[in-house]
Amino acid sequence: MIKLAYRNLWRNKRRTLITIASIFFSVVLAILMRGYHGGAWSSLLENVLHSYTGFMQVHAKGYWDEKTLDYTMVWNDSLKNEICKNKDVRNIVPRVESFALASAGEKTKGVIVVGIDPAIEEDFTKLTKKMVQGQMLKANDNEVMLSQRLAKFLNISVGDTLTLLSQGYQGASAAGVFRVKGIVKLPSPEWDNQLVYLPLSTAQNFYSLQGRLTSIVVDIYKTRRLDKIATALTKKLDPNKYEVMTWKEMLVELYQEYVSDESGGKIFLALLYLIIGFGIFGTVMMMTSERTREFGVLVAVGMKRYRLVGLICAEMFLIAILGVISGMIAGVPIITYFHFNPIHLSGEYAKTMEVYGMEPVIMVLWQANYIINQGLVVFGLTIVAIAYPIYSIGKLNVIKALRA
């Protein structure tokens, strides 16, 4: 049956190639659309989450609501070991985070001060790759590192001094003058406008927080297990002392926008599938109509209708396989190229994206699962379209078919 079906395909090469082409372009279009949509959000989340918040954080209970240094936690090996026991946790990033007034010359601006462990932070945010001037901080430095847009606003560069004024733990005063050691360019414009980095020990001394932290970023291996990991950590840690929060809870507006856009993307993709489905159905209808006389002759000479249905199903199955595989083979190189060579925008469109806190780059997501899924969906639509020739053969009037 398969052999006969394969021969039938190439008896009319034009008809077969038209059908394969409709499936081919459907697969390529679906892969490209999903790749660009997924890439936009993947890029945005990577920029925001890996530049600052991370996918998950542990705080002292009440810290996230109040955002004050009165809600800090003691940093000790017991807490560290309890979090790291989870096999899905890749690393933990201790931080001291607070606000301060930064001044350089006649320029002053409110900033976010982040105390970091340079070695651990480098593994998480890759700050050295984002360095545009100077050097990375070291654990015992009494120096600062600035984000690029902030440095530009304050008109300050490496080697200049920055004055920080704030309030420390339990009302203690916090003031200091620090030399600028480095300047980094953060991909998220929001963070690039306001971040000042200090070594962790220096930040603890500045805010009178010796041995205490405001937050612990939990770096995980698989983001798809985020909710399960958060639930497991919540059960392990004392709920009266600590709170475990995912980025969905910390960045509520961003998450709502993500959910809304994902839903819109799925609706648009469903409309695309509908158009693809009708396109494939039209092609199958044309193919069936052209072969009406052929079907009549086969039934007239004694071929059972169920065998004829089996033959047509085998033909459509082969056409679907050829169309889907060729579409995936053509789509993957395009996705791969634009994944490693994203489109950098300029002009007004780039400025508009920066206003919304997005890097002016169009990324393409490369994940095997969504590429395979698009192929499977189009393959499924093609199989569904087989219903029409099956129905036509079942209702076939042999006499009328022979006269067609």
N, C-alpha and C positions, 0 to 999 in steps of 0.2 A: 504493500500500500504506500509506504514512504517513497519507495523507488519510483512508482508510477506518479505519485504526487509531484516529485521533483522534476520528472520529465515534463509533466503538464505545465509547470511554471514557465519553462523556457520554450514552449510551443508558441507562446505569444509574449515575446520579450518586452515589448512596449508596455503592455498591460501590467505585467509583473513588476517592471521597473517603476511605473507610476505608483503602484501600491506600496512598494518598498520605500520609495522616496517620501511619500506622505508620512509614513511611520518614522523614517530617518529624521526628517526635519522636526517632527513633533518631539522626539527624544532630545535632540540638540537644543531646541528652544526651551523645553522644560528644565533641562540641566542648567543652561545659562541663566535663566530667570531665578531659579532657586539659589544658584551660586552667588549671584550678585546681591540678592536680598539677604542671604545668610552672611555674606562677607561684610556687608555694611554694619550689621549688628555685632558680628564677631570682632571687627576692628574697634567699634565704639566701646564694647565691654572690656576688651583687652586693654585699651588705652586708659579707661577709667579705673578698672579694678586692679590691674597690675601696676598702675602708676601710684596708687595710693591705698584705697580701701581694702583690696583683696576680696575674695569670694565669701570669706567668713571671718568674724572677729569674736573674741572673748573679752568682755568688760566686767568691771565691778557692777553689781546690780544697781541700776538707776543712773549709771553714767551717761548712757546715750540720750536719755530724756533731758538731763540737766546740763551735760557738757561742762562740768566744772571739776576742778582738781580735788574737791572734797570727796568725789567718788572715784577713788583709785584703789588699786589692789597691790598686795605684797607680791613681789617677784621672787619665787623660790623654786628649788628643784622639785618639790612635791607637786606644785601646779604644773610645771613643765613636763614632768614624767607622766602625769595623769592625762594630759592632752596628747602626748606623743605615743601613748599606748595604742591608740587607734591606728590600724594598719593602713588606712586611707590617708592619713596625715603625712604629707611630705616633709614639712618643716614648720616651725613657728617663728614669727617675726615680732619681737618685743618692741614696743614704742611708748614714748611719752608725747602726747599731743595736746597743744593748747594754743591760745591766741596771744598775740603781742603787738605792740606798736613798734614798727621798724622805722628808723630814721637814718638818713645819709645826707649830709649837707642840709639843704633847705627842703628836701623832699621827705614826706612822711606817709606811711601807709599801714593799715591793719593787715597782719599776715597770720598764717598758720605756721606755728613752729612744731617741727617733728623731730623728736629725739630718736636716733636710730643706732643700731649696732651695725657699723659699716659692712662687715663681712657677711652677716646674715641678710642685710638689706640688698646687698649687691646680688646675691643669689636669687632674690625675689623680684626686684624691680630693674635689675641690670643698669644701674645708674651710670657706670663708667661708659657704657655705649651711648648714653645720652649727654655725655660731657661735651661742652663746647669751649670751655675755658678752664684752666687750672687743673687741679688734681682731686681725687676722691678723698674724703675724710678718713682719718684713722681713729681708732678707738679712744685714744688719750688726747686728741687734739682739743684745743680751746678755740676752735675756728668754726666758721659756718660755710654752708654751701647754699646758693640761691637758685631759684628757677629763673629762666632766661627773661621772660617778660617782666618779672618783678625787678630784676637787675636793671633792665632797660628803663623802667619807670623811675627807679631811684637814681638812675645815672651813676651806677656803681660797677666796678669791675674787680677782677682778681687783684688782691693786695690792698684794696681799700678797706676801711673799717665801717662796720654796721652797728648801730646802737639799738638794743632791744629793751623795751620797757613793758612790764606786765605785772600780774599778781600771782604769787606762788601758793603753795599748799598751806591751808589754814590761815590765809590772810597775809602770809609773809610777802614782803616786797621782792620783786624780781627785776633786776636791772643789770645790764652788762654791755660791754663794748667788745666786739669780735672782729677778727680779721677775716675777710672773704677768701676762702681757699679754692673754691670752684664754682662754676656756673653750669647748670644742666638745662637742657631743653626737654620739657615734658610734653608728651603727645596730646594730652588733654589741655586745651587753653585755660579751662577753669583753674586747674591746679598750677599751671605754668605762671599764672598771674599772682600767686600768693604764698608759695611754699618756701620756707626756710628750714634747712636741715642742720641739726646739731648732733654731735656724737651723744650716745645715750647717757653716759655718765655726766657729760657736761650739761645736758638738758635737765637731768635729775638735780644737779647742784644748783642750776639756775632757778628752778622752780621749788627748791627745797623738798624734793621728792626722793630722797636717798632710799634705794631699795624698793621703790614703788613704780608701777606702770599705770597708764591710762587704758591701754588696749594691747591685745595680742592678736596679730593677723595670723590666721590658720591657713597655710598653703596646702592644697590637697592635690592628689594625683588625677582624679577623675571628677570633673565638674558635674557630670550627670548624676553623681551620687551625693550631691551637695546636701539635699534635704535629709537624707538618711544619716549622713555624717553629723549634721547639726543635731538631729534627734538623739543620736548615740552620745554625743558630748554633753548634751543637756542632762541626760540621765546620770552621767558620771560625776559631773561637777555639782557642788552644793548650790541649789537654786536660791538660797538666801544670801549667797555671797557673789555669785557670778551669773551673767547672762550670756547666752550664745546667740549671735545674730548673723544671718546670711545677708548678702548684698540686697536681696529682695526686701528685707525689712529696714536696712539702713538707707537705701536709696529708693524710697517708695515711688517717687515720681518717675524715675528712670525705669523702674520695673513695670509700672503701669503703662508707660509709653511703649516698652518692649512688648508687653502682652497685647496691647492694642494693635501695634504694627504687625505682629506675628499673625494675629487673627485676620487683619486686612490682607496680609500676604497670602494666607491660606485661601481666603475667599477669591482673590484674584487668580490664584493658581487653579482653583476649582473651575473658574470661568475659562481659563486656558485649556484645562482638560476637557471641558464641555465642547469647546471649539474644535479641539483635536479629535474628540470622539465623533463629532458630526463629519469632520473631514475624512476620517477613516471609514465611517459608515457610508458616506457618499461614494468613496472609491470602491468599496465592496459591493455596493448596489450596482454600480456601473459594470463591474466585473461579472456579477451574476446575470445581469440583463443581457450582456454580450454572449453569454454561454447558454442561453435558454435552449436553443436548438440542439446544442451538444448534449445537454442533460436529457432532452427528449429522446434522442437517438440511443443513448446508453440505456435508458429505462426500456425503450422499445425492443432492444435486442436481448433483454433478459436480466440486466443488472438490477439487483435489489436496491431499493431506495436507501436503506440503512447503510449499504456499502458505499453508495454514491455520497451520502452525507459524510461518512468516514473519510472518503477521498478528499472532499472539499475541506473538511476540518484539518486534514493533514497538510493540504496546500496552504491554508491560512496560517497554520502553526509555523510552517517553514518560512513563510513571508514575514510573519511577526518576529521570528528569531533573527532573520537576516536584517530586518529594519532596525530592531532594537540594538543588536550588537554593533552594527555599522554606525548607528547614531551615537552610541556610547564611545566607540573608538574615535569618532570625530569630535565629540564634545570634550573628552578628557584632556587632549592637548591644549584646547583653547582655555579651559578652566585652569590648567596647570600654568600656562604662560602668564595669564593675568593674575594668578595667585602670587607668583614670584615677581611679577612686574606690574604692580598696581598702577592705576591711572591717577596721576597727581593733578589736581585741579588748580586753577589760578583765577585771578580777576574777582569779579563781584560774587560769583558762586562760591569761591573759596572763602571769601569774607563772611558770607551768609552762614556757611557751615561752622566757621569758627565762633560766630555769635552764639550758636546753639551748643557750643562745647564739643564740636566734632572736628577731628583732623580732616583737612581737605584732601582726602585720598579715597578713591573708590577701590575697595578690596574685593576679592573674590574668595569665597570659602571653598576649601578643598577637603571634602570628607567623602570617603567611599560609600557610606550608608545612603546619603541623599542622592548620589549619582545612580546607585543601584536601584533605589526606590523609584526614581523617575522612569527608569527603564521598565521596571515591573508594572508600574501604573499604565504606561502606554501599551505594554504587552497585554495587560488585562483588558484594556479598552478594545484592542484588536480582537481578542478572543470573544468578547461580548458581541462584537459586530458580526461574528459567525452566525448569530441567531437568524439574521436575514436570509442567507442562502439556505440554511436548514429549513426555515419556514417555506421558502420558495419551492424547494424540492418536495416537501411534504404536500403542497397544494398544486404541484405540477400537473397540468393537463397535457398528456402526451401528444394528442392530435394537434392541439394548438401550438405546442412547442415545435413539432416537426414542420409546421407551416410558417414558423417565425422566420 
